[in-house]
């Protein structure tokens, strides 16, 4: 009798006797899916609309450059000075996106896609706005194709197949046009080429944060791919600054453009005693020779574009971290002589010290994330 009331209460509140709650939960999940789909569709539309405005704007800039060049007596020399001056003035007013290389691409873009102007002339109207079906990032890739036939082929296939810029870049680099011409079964080749790799799918967020879009809007893109990588980068930054007064912090996630591809280095320091830049790249995985090659690419770019005349050559630090091992490696092969390399090794932190600290940090962060 003493526990009869408690037993009745427990029996009444047991899962099988609780009211059915699946319908409200299913309704909420359905609504959540609808809102998610709406947001993704809206973001994609916003990216498309912005890309359309950006592409038209760059086409118009190219048109004005070409028309201005045609007024000069020595057109080649005048055009070179015009682009150089325009790059300086536009960069001062609007920030990134108006380097000489970018302006030259806009000029060439107008020269290769001047059909909208022809259509306007034939119709007798000058207020017709040109329309371009592909984003600006696609046209940048197409500008690298020298053959008119191949360029037209890639543009058509990219539009019909809905290729992302990553897929278009891969098809151009692997000579998909030439391979299709040589193929006996061209229909099968085209069908195969329309299939994208998992790594080539671009999310709505990535479309919005596409480097050319950020450049057009003069926005920063200070974000990392995941919490672990961001936490590791921040800790390594603090750790190096705590080692002494030699390291001066310059930036995180510093972007650089090589050709038509975008890269970013995780951390950029200046070493006061060595008087050189220190580029740090973090890899969440196994150390490979490709990491060294990529770092040398960064160092060559930094030596040409980021290093002042009175500074020493930059040095790279590659940090690789996986579940069972951490590796730290300095890229010193680009230094002029062995004496300088030895001096660098004496002044920079020991690689084993950095690897041990990276491993301890990873374990602490992972435990914290699990909690």
C-alpha positions as CSV (number, residue, x, y, z in Angstrom):
1,X,0.0,0.0,0.0
2,X,2.9,2.3,0.8
3,X,4.2,2.3,-2.8
4,X,0.9,1.7,-4.6
5,X,0.4,5.4,-5.5
6,X,4.0,5.6,-6.8
7,X,3.6,2.5,-8.9
8,X,0.4,3.9,-10.5
9,X,2.2,7.1,-11.3
10,X,5.1,5.3,-12.9
11,X,2.8,3.1,-14.9
12,X,0.8,6.2,-16.2
13,X,4.0,8.0,-17.3
14,X,5.7,5.0,-18.9
15,X,6.6,5.6,-22.6
16,X,3.8,3.3,-23.9
17,X,1.2,5.3,-22.0
18,X,2.6,8.8,-23.0
19,X,0.6,10.8,-25.6
20,X,1.7,10.4,-29.2
21,X,4.2,13.2,-30.1
22,X,5.5,12.0,-33.5
23,X,3.1,14.1,-35.6
24,X,4.2,17.5,-34.2
25,X,7.8,16.5,-34.4
26,X,7.3,15.4,-38.1
27,X,5.5,18.6,-38.8
28,X,8.4,20.6,-37.4
29,X,11.0,18.6,-39.3
30,X,9.0,19.1,-42.5
31,X,8.9,22.9,-41.8
32,X,12.6,22.9,-41.0
33,X,13.4,21.2,-44.3
34,X,11.2,23.7,-46.2
35,X,12.9,26.7,-44.6
36,X,16.4,25.2,-45.2
37,X,15.5,24.6,-48.8
38,X,14.2,28.1,-49.1
39,X,17.3,29.6,-47.6
40,X,19.6,27.6,-49.9
41,X,17.6,28.5,-52.9
42,X,17.6,32.2,-51.9
43,X,21.4,32.1,-51.3
44,X,22.0,30.5,-54.7
45,X,19.7,33.1,-56.4
46,X,21.5,35.9,-54.6
47,X,24.9,34.5,-55.7
48,X,23.6,34.2,-59.3
49,X,22.2,37.8,-59.3
50,X,25.4,39.2,-57.8
51,X,27.5,37.3,-60.3
52,X,25.4,38.6,-63.1
53,X,25.8,42.2,-62.0
54,X,29.6,41.6,-61.5
55,X,30.0,40.0,-64.9
56,X,28.1,42.8,-66.7
57,X,30.1,45.5,-64.7
58,X,33.5,43.9,-65.7
59,X,32.3,43.6,-69.3
60,X,31.5,47.3,-69.3
61,X,34.8,48.2,-67.8
62,X,36.5,46.2,-70.5
63,X,34.5,48.0,-73.1
64,X,35.5,51.4,-71.8
65,X,39.2,50.3,-71.7
66,X,39.1,49.1,-75.3
67,X,37.3,52.3,-76.5
68,X,39.8,54.5,-74.6
69,X,42.7,52.6,-76.1
70,X,41.5,53.1,-79.6
71,X,41.8,56.9,-79.1
72,X,45.5,56.7,-78.4
73,X,48.1,57.2,-81.2
74,X,50.4,54.5,-80.0
75,X,47.7,52.1,-78.9
76,X,49.9,49.5,-77.3
77,X,51.9,51.9,-75.2
78,X,48.9,54.0,-74.4
79,X,46.9,50.9,-73.3
80,X,49.7,49.7,-71.0
81,X,49.9,53.1,-69.3
82,X,46.1,53.4,-69.1
83,X,45.7,50.1,-67.3
84,X,48.5,50.8,-64.9
85,X,47.0,54.2,-64.0
86,X,43.5,52.8,-63.8
87,X,44.6,49.9,-61.5
88,X,46.2,52.3,-59.1
89,X,43.3,54.7,-59.0
90,X,40.5,52.1,-58.7
91,X,42.4,50.1,-56.0
92,X,42.7,53.3,-54.0
93,X,39.0,53.9,-54.3
94,X,37.5,50.5,-54.2
95,X,40.1,48.2,-52.7
96,X,40.8,44.7,-54.1
97,X,39.9,43.4,-57.5
98,X,41.4,46.0,-59.8
99,X,45.0,44.9,-60.3
100,X,46.5,45.3,-63.7
101,X,46.0,41.6,-64.4
102,X,42.3,41.8,-63.5
103,X,41.8,44.8,-65.7
104,X,43.6,43.1,-68.6
105,X,41.2,40.2,-68.1
106,X,38.2,42.5,-68.3
107,X,39.5,44.0,-71.5
108,X,40.0,40.6,-73.0
109,X,36.6,39.5,-71.8
110,X,35.0,42.3,-73.8
111,X,37.1,41.5,-76.8
112,X,36.1,37.8,-76.8
113,X,32.4,38.3,-75.8
114,X,31.5,41.5,-77.7
115,X,28.4,39.9,-79.3
116,X,25.9,41.8,-77.0
117,X,27.2,45.1,-78.4
118,X,26.7,43.8,-82.0
119,X,23.1,42.8,-81.1
120,X,22.5,46.3,-79.7
121,X,23.9,47.9,-82.9
122,X,21.7,45.7,-85.1
123,X,18.6,46.5,-83.1
124,X,19.3,50.3,-83.3
125,X,19.2,50.5,-79.5
126,X,22.0,51.5,-77.2
127,X,20.2,50.8,-73.9
128,X,20.2,47.0,-74.2
129,X,22.1,45.5,-71.2
130,X,24.3,42.6,-72.1
131,X,23.4,39.2,-70.6
132,X,25.9,36.5,-69.6
133,X,24.7,33.1,-68.6
134,X,27.8,32.1,-66.7
135,X,29.4,33.6,-63.5
136,X,32.5,35.7,-63.8
137,X,34.7,33.0,-62.2
138,X,33.8,30.7,-65.2
139,X,34.7,33.4,-67.7
140,X,38.1,33.8,-66.0
141,X,38.8,30.1,-66.6
142,X,37.5,30.4,-70.2
143,X,39.9,33.3,-70.9
144,X,42.8,30.9,-70.4
145,X,41.6,28.8,-73.4
146,X,43.4,30.0,-76.5
147,X,41.3,28.2,-79.1
148,X,38.0,29.8,-80.0
149,X,36.4,26.5,-80.8
150,X,37.5,24.9,-77.5
151,X,36.5,28.0,-75.5
152,X,33.0,27.9,-77.1
153,X,32.8,24.2,-76.4
154,X,33.6,24.6,-72.7
155,X,31.2,27.5,-72.3
156,X,28.4,25.5,-73.9
157,X,29.0,22.4,-71.9
158,X,29.4,24.4,-68.6
159,X,26.1,26.1,-69.2
160,X,24.2,22.9,-70.3
161,X,25.8,20.7,-67.6
162,X,25.6,23.2,-64.8
163,X,29.3,22.8,-64.2
164,X,30.8,24.5,-61.1
165,X,34.0,26.5,-61.6
166,X,35.9,23.6,-60.1
167,X,34.5,21.2,-62.6
168,X,35.2,23.6,-65.5
169,X,38.8,24.1,-64.3
170,X,39.3,20.3,-64.2
171,X,37.9,19.8,-67.7
172,X,40.1,22.5,-69.2
173,X,43.2,21.2,-67.4
174,X,42.6,17.7,-68.6
175,X,41.9,18.8,-72.2
176,X,38.4,17.5,-72.2
177,X,37.7,19.2,-75.6
178,X,40.6,17.5,-77.3
179,X,39.8,14.1,-75.8
180,X,36.2,14.4,-77.0
181,X,37.3,15.2,-80.5
182,X,39.5,12.1,-80.6
183,X,36.9,9.9,-79.1
184,X,34.9,7.5,-81.3
185,X,31.9,7.7,-79.0
186,X,31.5,11.4,-78.4
187,X,28.1,11.1,-76.9
188,X,29.5,8.8,-74.2
189,X,32.4,11.2,-73.6
190,X,30.0,14.1,-73.1
191,X,27.8,12.1,-70.8
192,X,30.8,11.1,-68.7
193,X,32.1,14.7,-68.7
194,X,28.9,16.1,-67.3
195,X,29.4,14.1,-64.1
196,X,31.0,16.1,-61.3
197,X,33.3,14.8,-58.6
198,X,32.1,15.1,-55.0
199,X,34.9,17.7,-54.3
200,X,33.5,19.9,-57.2
201,X,30.1,20.5,-55.7
202,X,29.8,24.0,-54.5
203,X,27.4,24.8,-51.5
204,X,25.3,28.0,-51.4
205,X,27.6,29.4,-48.7
206,X,30.7,28.8,-50.9
207,X,29.0,30.5,-53.8
208,X,28.4,33.6,-51.6
209,X,32.0,33.5,-50.3
210,X,33.6,32.8,-53.7
211,X,36.8,34.9,-53.8
212,X,35.7,36.9,-56.9
213,X,32.4,37.9,-55.1
214,X,34.2,38.9,-52.0
215,X,36.7,40.9,-54.1
216,X,33.9,42.6,-55.9
217,X,32.2,43.6,-52.7
218,X,35.5,44.4,-51.0
219,X,34.6,42.0,-48.1
220,X,37.0,39.9,-46.0
221,X,36.7,36.2,-45.7
222,X,38.2,35.4,-42.3
223,X,36.7,32.0,-41.7
224,X,38.1,28.5,-41.3
225,X,36.8,25.1,-42.5
226,X,36.2,23.6,-39.0
227,X,36.4,24.4,-35.3
228,X,39.5,22.1,-34.8
229,X,41.5,23.8,-37.5
230,X,40.6,27.2,-36.3
231,X,41.4,26.4,-32.6
232,X,44.8,24.9,-33.6
233,X,45.7,27.9,-35.7
234,X,44.8,30.3,-32.9
235,X,46.8,28.3,-30.4
236,X,49.9,28.1,-32.6
237,X,49.6,31.8,-33.1
238,X,49.6,32.4,-29.3
239,X,52.4,29.8,-28.7
240,X,54.8,31.5,-31.2
241,X,54.1,34.9,-29.8
242,X,54.9,33.6,-26.3
243,X,58.2,32.1,-27.3
244,X,59.8,35.5,-27.3
245,X,59.8,38.9,-29.0
246,X,61.2,37.6,-32.3
247,X,57.8,36.8,-33.9
248,X,55.5,39.7,-34.9
249,X,52.0,38.6,-36.0
250,X,50.9,40.0,-39.4
251,X,47.7,38.1,-40.3
252,X,45.6,35.0,-40.4
253,X,44.0,33.3,-43.4
254,X,45.9,35.6,-45.8
255,X,44.7,35.1,-49.3
256,X,46.9,35.2,-52.4
257,X,46.1,34.7,-56.1
258,X,48.4,32.8,-58.4
259,X,47.2,32.7,-62.0
260,X,43.5,32.2,-61.8
261,X,43.6,30.1,-58.6
262,X,43.1,31.3,-55.0
263,X,45.1,30.1,-52.0
264,X,45.3,31.1,-48.4
265,X,48.0,30.8,-45.9
266,X,47.0,30.1,-42.3
267,X,49.4,32.4,-40.5
268,X,51.8,35.1,-41.5
269,X,54.5,36.3,-39.1
270,X,57.6,38.5,-39.4
271,X,60.7,37.4,-37.6
272,X,62.5,40.4,-36.3
273,X,65.9,38.9,-35.8
274,X,66.0,37.1,-39.2
275,X,64.2,40.1,-40.8
276,X,62.0,37.8,-42.9
277,X,58.4,36.7,-43.3
278,X,57.4,33.3,-41.8
279,X,54.5,31.6,-43.6
280,X,52.8,28.9,-41.6
281,X,50.5,26.3,-43.2
282,X,48.5,23.8,-41.1
283,X,47.4,20.5,-42.6
284,X,45.0,18.2,-40.8
285,X,46.4,15.0,-42.2
286,X,49.6,13.2,-43.2
287,X,52.6,15.2,-44.3
288,X,53.3,14.7,-48.1
289,X,55.7,16.0,-50.7
290,X,52.8,18.0,-52.2
291,X,52.7,20.1,-49.0
292,X,56.3,21.0,-49.6
293,X,55.6,21.9,-53.2
294,X,52.7,24.1,-52.2
295,X,54.7,25.9,-49.5
296,X,57.5,26.7,-52.1
297,X,54.7,28.1,-54.3
298,X,53.7,30.4,-51.4
299,X,57.3,31.4,-50.7
300,X,58.0,32.3,-54.3
301,X,54.9,34.5,-54.3
302,X,55.8,36.1,-51.0
303,X,59.3,36.7,-52.1
304,X,58.0,38.6,-55.2
305,X,55.0,40.4,-53.8
306,X,55.2,40.6,-50.0
307,X,58.9,41.0,-49.3
308,X,60.6,44.4,-49.0
309,X,64.0,45.0,-50.7
310,X,65.9,45.2,-47.3
311,X,64.4,41.9,-46.0
312,X,65.7,38.4,-46.2
313,X,63.9,35.6,-48.2
314,X,60.8,34.3,-46.5
315,X,60.7,30.9,-44.7
316,X,57.9,28.4,-44.5
317,X,56.7,26.3,-41.7
318,X,54.4,23.3,-42.4
319,X,52.5,21.8,-39.5
320,X,50.8,18.5,-40.2
321,X,48.6,16.9,-37.5
322,X,46.8,13.6,-37.6
323,X,45.4,11.3,-35.0
324,X,48.7,9.5,-34.1
325,X,51.4,11.9,-35.1
326,X,52.3,15.6,-35.5
327,X,55.0,16.8,-37.9
328,X,56.7,20.2,-38.2
329,X,58.9,21.0,-41.1
330,X,60.7,24.2,-42.2
331,X,61.1,24.9,-45.9
332,X,64.6,26.4,-46.2
333,X,65.6,25.1,-49.6
334,X,65.0,28.5,-51.3
335,X,67.6,30.3,-49.3
336,X,70.7,31.7,-51.2
337,X,73.4,29.8,-49.2
338,X,74.0,27.2,-46.5
339,X,75.3,29.8,-44.0
340,X,71.9,31.6,-44.1
341,X,70.1,28.3,-43.8
342,X,72.1,27.5,-40.7
343,X,71.4,30.9,-39.2
344,X,67.7,30.4,-39.8
345,X,67.8,27.0,-38.1
346,X,69.5,28.5,-35.0
347,X,67.0,31.3,-34.7
348,X,63.8,29.5,-35.4
349,X,62.0,27.2,-32.9
350,X,63.0,23.6,-32.8
351,X,60.7,21.5,-35.1
352,X,60.3,18.8,-32.5
353,X,59.1,21.4,-30.0
354,X,56.5,22.7,-32.4
355,X,55.4,19.1,-33.2
356,X,55.0,18.2,-29.5
357,X,53.1,21.4,-28.8
358,X,50.8,20.8,-31.8
359,X,50.0,17.2,-30.6
360,X,49.3,18.3,-27.0
361,X,47.1,21.1,-28.3
362,X,45.1,18.8,-30.6
363,X,44.4,16.3,-27.8
364,X,43.2,19.1,-25.5
365,X,41.0,20.7,-28.1
366,X,39.5,17.3,-29.2
367,X,38.7,16.5,-25.5
368,X,37.1,19.9,-25.1
369,X,35.0,19.5,-28.2
370,X,33.8,16.0,-27.1
371,X,32.8,17.5,-23.7
